[in-house]
Amino acid sequence: MCFPVGYAAVFIVPVLSCRPNEYKTNDGQCCPMCNKGRVVRKDCTVYAGTQCRFCDLGTFMNQPNGLYNCFPCTSCDTGHGLFVKQNCTATTDTVCDVLNGYYCKDLTDSNGCSLTEKHSQCAAGQRIKEPGTSRSDTVCEDCQPGFFSKDGVSCTAWKVAVPHHIICNNTGIILYTVLL
């Protein structure tokens, strides 16, 4: 198929691959890509270049492209331990970070987090060896012999009870001891 343009003719021929700054249409043409923050409204023709439109609010496009729809922005669910560190723009996705009491199990490429878990609680008889951070879980360890922990936070030495008063009956049998 041939369309005259001035003294030159432009041939529309399906191609195998396009240049790096072009995309291939459904009918096999190569068209210029849209810039970040935009997507294709209408493919190029022999007479006009690609028509691009801006991403709608709540969507983004972070790369030059030949796509017809922007990507939806990520939401940071506080119920799952996330909060918004950086809002979504036309060219960047939302960046989520971790609420206190949680740590990140899945980092994103933009220094954010997409999956969290609550910090582990140490059990009775253990102590916190390393407190949890936004990037690591709590590390617990057992109390050493002679120490205990009721709350799983820190270990305390057992106290040896020494009788302060011994109460006996008139025959010398110990009835009870008073410990201090």
C-alpha positions in Angstrom: 0.0 0.0 0.0 1.5 3.4 -0.9 0.5 6.9 0.0 2.0 9.8 -1.9 3.3 12.6 0.3 4.7 15.5 -1.7 7.3 14.0 -4.0 8.0 11.0 -1.7 6.0 7.8 -1.1 5.7 6.3 2.3 5.2 2.5 2.5 3.5 1.0 5.5 5.1 -2.4 5.8 4.7 -4.7 8.8 8.0 -5.1 10.6 9.6 -7.7 12.8 11.1 -5.2 15.3 11.0 -1.5 16.0 13.7 0.9 17.2 14.3 1.3 20.9 12.1 4.5 21.2 9.3 3.0 19.2 6.5 0.4 19.9 4.8 -2.0 17.5 1.1 -1.5 16.9 -1.5 -4.3 16.5 -1.2 -4.0 12.7 2.6 -4.2 12.8 3.6 -0.5 12.4 6.3 1.1 14.4 5.2 4.3 16.2 7.0 6.7 18.6 6.6 5.8 22.3 4.8 8.1 24.8 6.9 9.7 27.5 6.7 8.8 31.2 3.3 9.9 32.8 1.5 9.3 29.5 0.0 6.5 27.4 -1.2 6.0 23.9 -4.5 7.7 23.0 -4.2 6.9 19.3 -1.5 5.1 17.3 0.5 7.0 14.7 -0.5 7.1 11.1 1.3 8.0 7.9 0.1 11.6 8.5 0.4 12.0 12.2 2.6 10.9 15.1 1.4 9.0 18.2 -1.2 10.8 20.2 -0.6 10.5 23.9 -2.7 11.3 27.0 -1.8 11.9 30.6 -2.4 9.3 33.2 -5.5 9.7 35.3 -5.4 10.4 39.0 -4.6 7.2 40.9 -2.6 5.8 38.0 1.0 6.2 36.8 3.5 5.3 34.0 7.1 5.1 35.0 8.7 4.5 31.6 8.4 5.5 27.9 5.8 3.1 26.4 3.4 2.1 23.8 0.7 1.1 26.3 -2.9 2.2 26.2 -3.5 2.2 30.0 -1.5 3.5 33.0 -0.7 1.3 35.9 -2.9 1.6 39.1 -1.2 3.2 42.1 -0.3 0.8 44.9 -2.3 1.3 48.2 -0.6 1.1 51.6 -2.9 -0.8 53.9 -2.4 0.3 57.5 -4.2 -2.9 58.6 -1.3 -4.8 57.1 1.4 -2.7 58.7 2.0 -0.2 55.9 1.8 3.5 55.5 2.4 6.0 52.6 6.0 7.1 52.5 5.7 8.8 49.1 2.5 9.5 47.2 1.8 8.2 43.7 2.4 10.7 40.9 1.8 10.4 37.1 5.4 9.1 36.8 6.0 7.2 40.0 4.1 4.5 42.0 3.2 5.0 45.7 6.1 4.0 48.1 4.9 2.2 51.2 6.9 1.9 54.4 6.5 -0.1 57.7 4.5 0.9 60.8 6.1 0.4 64.2 5.7 -3.1 65.5 6.1 -4.6 62.0 9.0 -5.5 59.7 9.3 -5.7 56.0 9.2 -9.2 54.3 9.3 -7.9 50.7 11.2 -4.8 49.7 10.3 -3.0 46.5 12.8 -1.6 44.1 12.0 2.0 45.2 13.2 1.5 48.8 9.7 0.8 50.0 7.9 -2.3 51.2 5.0 -4.4 49.8 4.6 -7.1 52.5 5.0 -6.9 56.3 4.7 -9.1 59.3 4.3 -8.3 63.0 7.4 -8.5 65.2 7.7 -11.8 67.1 7.0 -11.7 70.9 9.5 -13.5 73.0 8.0 -16.2 75.3 8.2 -16.4 79.1 11.7 -17.8 79.9 13.2 -15.8 77.0 14.5 -12.3 76.5 14.9 -9.9 73.6 18.4 -10.4 72.2 17.9 -7.9 69.3 14.8 -5.7 69.1 12.8 -5.8 65.8 13.4 -3.1 63.3 11.5 -2.1 60.2 13.7 -4.5 58.2 14.2 -7.4 60.6 12.2 -9.4 63.1 12.8 -9.6 66.9 15.5 -12.1 67.9 14.8 -14.0 71.1 17.1 -16.1 73.3 16.5 -18.3 76.3 17.4 -17.0 79.8 20.6 -18.5 81.2 20.3 -21.0 84.1 19.5 -19.2 87.3 17.5 -16.5 85.5 13.8 -16.1 84.5 11.6 -13.9 82.5 7.8 -13.7 83.0 7.2 -11.2 80.2 9.6 -12.3 77.5 11.5 -9.0 77.6 14.4 -9.4 80.0 15.9 -12.0 82.2 16.1 -11.5 86.0 18.2 -13.6 88.4 16.4 -15.9 90.8 16.6 -14.7 94.4 17.5 -17.3 97.0 15.0 -17.0 99.9 16.7 -16.8 103.3 14.3 -17.2 106.3 14.1 -14.1 108.4 11.9 -15.5 111.1 11.3 -19.1 112.0 8.1 -19.8 113.9 8.1 -23.1 115.9 5.7 -24.7 118.3 6.6 -25.6 121.9 8.1 -28.9 120.9 10.6 -27.3 118.4 8.8 -28.2 115.2 8.9 -25.5 112.5 5.4 -24.3 111.8 6.3 -21.8 109.1 9.0 -19.3 108.0 8.7 -15.7 107.2 10.7 -14.8 104.1 11.8 -11.2 103.2 
